[in-house]
Amino acid sequence: MKYRRFGRTQLQMPVFSCGGMRYQFKWQDVPRWQIPQDNQRNLEATIRRSIEVGIN
């Protein structure tokens, strides 16, 4: 993973990030049992892989 300095700080940030704005199933709170299992598995796989390759 390639990192760059963030602005004028000394923080090193990865060039790529995973984001997450669209991860939720709906914009309101819903019980976990209402979330389609395929959606949840895809989300979990995406987050795991992102962590593996160093994306935050």
Secondary structure, 3 states (H helix, E strand, C coil): CCEEECCCCCCEEECCCCCCCCCCCCCCCCCHHHCCHHHHHHHHHHHHHHHHCCCC
